[in-house]
Amino acid sequence: MKKHIFGLLLASALVAGPAFAAGDAAAGKAKAVLCAACHGPDGISKVDTQPNLAGQKQGYLIAQIKAFREGKRVNPLMAPMVKNLTDADIDNLAAHFSSLK
């Protein structure tokens, strides 16, 4: 019986997948103007030391931007860029960059 319940829980988790806020890609695009200097206007960095953001998974982007904002991930260039972002701003930026290819 316990294996059956575990199997059902596992199956439902796999089907449901992780829950992320949808975000507004258009609002994210407007906010992303600040990101363009390092990450490129299309989310493709022209600099080897800066990562591409285009096409990254939305949940990954949300987690990383929040980690920078909360000081869990430290980068002196990112800290001032993300310190005033709201959760909605982050959701919107993630929606925008994840929609790019």
FENNORPE-V331638 format. One record per residue. OMEGA is omega in whole degrees, -180 to 180 (none if undefined). Layout:
omega: {OMEGA/OMEGA}
//
This chain:
omega: {-180/179/-180/180/178/179/178/178/179/-180/-179/178/-180/180/-177/-178/-179/-180/177/176/-177/-177/-179/-176/180/177/178/179/179/-179/-175/177/179/-177/-171/-177/-179/-173/178/-178/180/-180/177/-176/176/-176/-177/-176/179/-176/170/177/-179/176/176/179/-176/-179/178/-180/179/-178/-177/-180/178/178/176/-178/-176/178/177/174/-171/174/-176/177/-178/-174/-179/-178/-173/-171/-178/179/174/175/179/177/-178/177/-179/177/179/178/-180/-175/179/179/-180/178/none}
//
